[in-house]
């Protein structure tokens, strides 16, 4: 029996580049980086001073009691989900509420909440934490908040697999649709990592760039952290057509793998397996892919291995592929990165434009791909893949095509 086709009918996003999908895409088209000095939160004694932060949130219409239960990363997810729902034209009511769910990925937790409570306990000498400390900080909170704000009573849960969390959330949502557990799923990812404890932990890893993120450039020296959220409304093609929904693109295939090797050092075999599995699931040949949104963190090791994986999967076709890392602009938004990169893929397909790899300065012979340096390029995109390769060796790849 033929399986259901899964389409995207709405997108929502918020990050340093903008507080909506149109503003994010406009910045990507221009090759404009959001990376700069962190000013919104106190950094205390951390050496990390740069990131891509959301300087000002859009107007929030939720009541104070609702906001009191939300960490920042939940609020970002709720805002992105609202935009996606509005674009999809989906009205949630008593008839369909049980058939609509949400899966939201996050790489960490409600860092803002834990930071506030630790400082209260250990510095200010308070005897107790905020009453909502646990429900605000738990990794499943963003999915729960999305469900409560928008009245979704179908399958709702969180997913966490470090940098691959968004892509795993999309894959989990697709499973719910194909298993018949829901008719519509909101899926994506969120993170707000700008808290002293999180920044000190990343500082200890020595993986953060001194200045900015320069993926695939020979002078790259690490990643840059960002905050944000991205959400998509997913449904079967038949369901979308039946309700007259706008179909933006099709999630044609997915692939997952594990390195089963090292908690921080990736292998080349894991990403190769995930990309191959994704192409096979989508029924696509390597020659069918025009654009690869790379994981592209800007670390020496990751960019070199990802180049090797792409070369080994695509062979000679790698010479004509367009590749870029949009993390050079929105930074590494942790659990939100894959969702923001899905936006880039969908819009590249729809507009026939490859977003660039910003901040690129020097060619690296070990990263010998067309990485679309600094300037966007017009190109018809028939199909794109989006790579996510995470700490712990958890890999997840999506294939996006026109519906």
N, C-alpha and C positions, 0 to 999 in steps of 0.2 A: 504494500500500500504506500502511495506517495506521501511523504511527510509534509506538514504545513510549512508554507513559506512565512518568514517572519519579517515584518516591515517596521520602519521607524516613522511614526506619524507626528512626533513632537520632540523638540530639543530645548533644553534649558541649561544655562551656564552662568557662572560667576567666578571670576578670578582677578588677578592683578590687571589683566588686559581690558576688563570691562565687566559690567553687571548684567549683561544679556548676551545671547548668541550673536545678534547683529554687531554689537560693539566689540565682542571678542574676535569675530571673524574680520572685521574692519582692521583691527590692530594686527592680526596675523597677515592679512593681505599686504599691509604696509611694512611688514618685517619689523614692527616696533616691539621692543623688549620692555617688559614691566619690571625688570629686575633693578633694584635700587636700594637705598638705605631703608632699613626697617624703622619706622617712626611710630607705629600705632601702639606698641607695647614696650614696657621697660625691659631692657636686655640685661641689666645688672652686669655681672662680670663675665659674660660670654664673649668669646673672640668673634663669633659670627655676627656681623653687622648688616649684611645684605640679604635680601630675599625679594619675593614678588608677593606683596600683600594687597588685599582689597582695602584701599584707602578709605572709602566711604560706602556703606551699604545703602541700597535703595530704601525708600520709605517702607516701613514695616507696618502692617495693619493688624497684627495679632495683639490680643490683649495682654496686659502685664502678667497675669497669672500663667498664661501660656509661655511667654518669654522667660519667666522665672524657672521653668523646667528645662530650658534648652541651653546646652553648650553652643559655642559659636559654630562648631562643625555641623551640628544639627540644623541650626538656622540657615546656614549656607545651602544645605541639601533641600530644605523646605522651599527656599526662594527659587532654586533651580527647578525643582519639581513643579512649582506653580507656573513658571514660564513654559515648561514643556507641555503641561496640561492645557494651557490656554492655546498654544499653537495647534495642538491636536484636535481642538474643538470638542473634546470629550466632556460630557456632563455626567458627573457622578450623582446617582439618585438611589432611591430605595430599591429600584428594580435591578440595577447592575452592580451595586456596591460589593456584594459577595463574590463577584467575578473579576474584581480588579485588585491587584496586589502591588507590592513594592519590594525590591531588593536593593540595598544600598551598601556599597563597599567602603571600607576605611582601613588605612594601614596601621593606625595607632588607636586613639581613644579620645575622649574629651579632655584634651590637655589643658585648656584654659581653666576648666573646673578644678582639676587636681592641683594645678599650680596655685590657684587662689586658696584652696583649702590647706595645702601644705604650708604655705606662708602664714596663714592664719594660726595654724597649730604650733609651728616651730619657731616663728619669728614674733608674731603678735601675742603669742601665749594664750590663744583661745582654748577653751576646754572641749569644744565640739565643732563638727564640720557643718556646712550647709545641709539642710535636710534633704535636698535634692542631689547631693554629691554623687551618689551611686547611679540613679537614673539619668543624670546629665552626662556622666563620663563613660557609661558602658558602650561597647562597640556597636551594639544593636540599636542604640538610641536614635540615630538619624532615620533609620527605616521606620521605627515606631512613630516618630514625630511626623514624618511624611504621611503615614497612614491616618493619624489622628487629625491632622490639619485638614486633609482632603477627603476624609471619610472612606478610606479604602479598607474593606473587610475580607479581602482575599488573602492569598499567601503573602506574608510579610516577615522578612528576616534580614539580618545583617550578614555580610561576608567579609572576611579579613584574610588577605594573603599578600601583605606588604604592597609593593608597587603594582601588583597585578590585580588588586582588589576590584577595580572598576570592571575590568574585562571578565573576571570571574562572576561578578554580579550580573553582567549582561548574559553570560552563558547560563547561569542559574535561572534567570528570568525566562530565557528561551525554553528551558526544560519545563518550566511550569506551564507555558502556553502549549507546548507540544504534547504534554501529558494530559491536557484537558483540565487542569486545575484552575485555570484562569482564562479569561478572554482578553484581558489587557494587563500589562505589567509596566510599572515605572521602574527603571533600573539606572544605576549609575554609581557615583562615588563622591566622597567628600573628605576633606581633612583641613584642620586649622592648627598647624604644628608650631606656631610662634609662641612658645612658652619656654621659660628659662631651662627647665629640666630637659625638655626635648632637644633644645639647641645645644646644651652641654653634652648630651649623649651623642649627637651628630658630630660635634667638635672632637670627641674622643675617637671617632672612627677615622678621622683625617681624610674624609671623602668630599668635603665641602670646598668649593672654589674660593680663592682669595678675593677675586674681583667679580667675575660674572661667569655664566655658563657658556662654553664654546664647544658644543658637540662636534666631533670629527675634525676639529682644527688641531694642528700639530701642537699648539701651545695650550691646549685645554688642561685644566688642572683640577677638575671636580665638578660636582653638581651644585645647584643652588636650590634652596627650599622655597616652596610657594604654598599659598593657601587657596582654596576654592572648592567648587562643586560642579558637577555636570550630571544631567539626568536626561533620559530618553523615554518616550512612550513607545512601547513595543506591543504589537498585536499581530495576529495572523493576517495574511493578505486578504482572505475572504471576509474577515470581520471588519477590516478597515474599509474595504470596498462597500460592504453592506451599509455602513453608516456614513458613507461619503466623506471619509477622512482624508486629509492631505497626506499623500505618501511621499516622504522625503528620500528614502533609499531603502534598500533591502539588506538585512544582516544575513548574508548568503552562506556563511560558514564560520565555524569556530574550531580552534585546536588548542589542546592543553598537553602539558608534559611536566615532568619533574626532573631536575638534574640528579637528585639523590647523591649529592657530592659534598658540597661545602655550604655553610650557612651564609657566607657573604661573597665568596668567589664563584662567579658563574662558569659554566662549561659551554662549549660550542654545541655539543650534541643535544642538550635540552632544547635550546631555541630552534635548532634545525628540525627536531621532531615535532615541535608545536606548529611551526610554519607549514611543514609538510602535511600534518594532520588537518590544519585549517583549509589548505587548498583542496585536499581530498574531500573534506566534508562539504565544501562549496561546489565541488565538481568543476574546479578551475585548474587550468594549466599554468605553470610559471609565466608563460608568454602572455597570459590574459591580464596580468597585473601591470598597471601603469604607475602606481604610486605606493610607496611604503612609508607610513608614518613610523619612524624608528623609535625604539625605546630611548636611545640617544641621550644618556644622562650627562655626558660630558666628562666622564672619568676615562682615564687612559685605557684601562682594562676592558670596560664594558663596550666602548665604541669599537675597539679593535675586534673583539669577539663577535659583536653583532655584524660587523662588516664581513667577517669570515662566514658566519651563518648564512647571510644573504647571498654571498657568492656561491656557496656550496649548494643552496637550494635552487637558485635561479640560473646558475651557469652563465652562458654567454649573454642571456637576457639581462643580467645584472648591469651590463654596460649601457643599456638604454632605459633602465628604470630611473624614475625620479624618486629620490629619497629626501626626507627632511626630518629634523627633530624640532618640534614646536616647543619643547622644554627650554629651548634657547630664548623663548619669549615669555611663556607663562611660568617657567621654572618647574621644578619637580614638586608637583602638588600631591605627592604621595598617593593615597587612595583615590584621589580625584583625577589623577593624570590620564588614565585610560579613557575616562569619560570626556575630558576636554579634547583629547586626541581623536575620539570618535567624531566630535563636532568638526574638527579640522578635515577629517576624511570625507564626511558627508558633504561639507561645503566645497571641498576641492572637486568632488565628483559633480556637484550641481553647477558650479561656476566655471569649471574647466581651468582651474588655477591651482598651482602647487605652492603652498605656503613655504617660505624660506627657512633655512637654518640661519638664525641671526648670530651676530657676534663672531662670525667666522673670519679668521685672519691668515692662517698658514696651511697649505696643503700637506696632508700626512700620507705618505705612500702606503701605510698600513690601513688606511681608510679610503681606498681608491674607488669610491662610488660617486655618482653625481648627487651631492648632498644639497643641491639648490642653495648655494651660499649667498646669504644676505638679501637677494632680490627674488621676489616671486616670479614664477614662470607660467605663462599660459600653456596649457596642454589639455587635450581631451583625456579624461580619466574614465575608463570603462569599469575598472575595478581597483580597489585599494585594499591593503591590509594594514592593520594597526598592531604593533608589537608591544607586549608588556612582559618584561623579564624581571623577576623580583628576588630580593634576598630570600634565602632558603631554597632557591632553585625552582620556584613555582612560576611556570610560563603559561601565558594565555594570549592567543592571537585571534583577531577578528578579520573577516573578509566582508567588505562593503561593496555593493553594486547598485546600479540603477534598478528600480523595481519594474 
